Amino acid sequence: MLSGGGLLATSIPSINVSAGVPGPDLSRFPFSLGIASYTCRKFSMEDTLKMTKRVGVSKICFKEYHLPLNATDELIASTVAKCKSEGIDLYSGGVIYMKTKEQVDGAFEYAKKAGMRMIIGVPNHELLSYTEKKVQDYNIKLAIHNHGPGDKLYPSAESAYVLIKNMDPGMGLCIDIGHTKRINRNPEQDLNDFFDRVIDIHIKDVTSNDAKGTCIEMGRGVIDIPSFLRTVVKKKYSGVLSLEYEIHADDPLPGMAESIGYTRGILSTL
Amino acid sequence: MLSGGGLLATSIPSINVSAGVPGPDLSRFPFSLGIASYTCRKFSMEDTLKMTKRVGVSKICFKEYHLPLNATDELIASTVAKCKSEGIDLYSGGVIYMKTKEQVDGAFEYAKKAGMRMIIGVPNHELLSYTEKKVQDYNIKLAIHNHGPGDKLYPSAESAYVLIKNMDPGMGLCIDIGHTKRINRNPEQDLNDFFDRVIDIHIKDVTSNDAKGTCIEMGRGVIDIPSFLRTVVKKKYSGVLSLEYEIHADDPLPGMAESIGYTRGILSTL
């Protein structure tokens, strides 16, 4: 069953990519690298897994392009089985918008069926208490994703933090370091100030520290990635750093590879 | 005119790759990054330049696949013009084997016509004095490339160094760090011991420190790349570090991007 929401491009490119081998051993760090599959939104679920493997990454957050929110139980099961057979851990889903109680209900049922431990989400403010109960009932965490200047709900990590800081510990943040930089804030500040709620991180780079900033290969933009990663290590962050590479949608693999390579290069010195 | 030497694959893959933007500013370093075009040996010259640009690199060493050694003056001129129009500096050619005086003559004429400042070469031992005279006559440097265990002529950088160390300063070395590692030697030792003759470097990673070692994405193999790059910086090396990525010949771009990204990540911390 394909998405009913018009999410799929009319023509899906395909990729014939050489098989990957495992990435470098990062087991000395408590965190892992992942891919946020929005990166591969024009490609099939199968090709998305291929590209993830090619860059030696084994954790993924599926956007609905790769597992529709209204997928049948059969499609969820076969998709989860495919991830497993490819050695990819489908640790989360998102970003999932939740504007109604029904959408919150649907998101948690979807995540539960897919075995996801976390939803990267954007619930309306008035649904936060309702969402907190779901987090407790399902034992699935919610990581609220900041979307930068212009976003009405969560322009900054702080705008989410102040609303959830006294809620269940399963209510957390997915810091998107690109959108943080776009409000002219250094991502390591988010880590330092809101660390008790940081449960997921989207890594990327952006071209400028304001609303005009757009995504670019990591290392080519304005974010001080070494400084950010030093803070990740210092704080002993133990979640996933998922690359969300938003440009070159028809051809994301080179930018994914460069960005993951750049991140590993820095980590190799820490 | 295509190569007469059977070098071109019977079917040349093509690539539809998004345009690149400039790479990160590395101008604080006296060296540059480049691509050794053996990496793209199954692709046309035009696609090779596209892939080089996509990874934000602007120096290239052409292997004969991309400019045949017996190319006409017209083909050389149009190829050089294409590089220039794409903003890529064709700084060298190679690896070029020279087993006869005629091949030495041909290599230097070829390099001169293409405006190359350097030949990455493998001259027979008995031709070294003859080659030295060419280096002086043409004001084009020769960088002898080591090829690891099993190579009869230059298994190690040392095997070339001992033969040229008292020759004209234009007689130098292209340290291939993969082949150095394959003789179980750390590449920074080559830099430290033979630095006065190191005029070019091929960067890569390999799977093991012996003859069985094969190429792999930088950071996934056994070479301590951070340690090597620290030495590059410390020695104030001012040439080119050209990536020679030898695997996935049908699909080299992801591995090129990952390797260049990895290198830049390390450099961003130095």
Interface residues (C-beta under 8 A of the other chain):
Chain A: N16 V17 S18 V21 P22 G23 P24 R54 V55 G56 I216 E217 M218 G219 R220 I225 P226 I247 H248 D250 D251 L253 P254 G255 M256 A257 E258 S259 I260 G261 Y262 T263 R264 G265 I266 L267 S268 T269 L270
Chain B: N16 V17 S18 V21 P22 G23 P24 R54 V55 G56 I216 E217 M218 G219 R220 I225 P226 I247 H248 D250 D251 L253 P254 G255 M256 A257 E258 S259 I260 G261 Y262 T263 R264 G265 I266 L267 S268 T269 L270
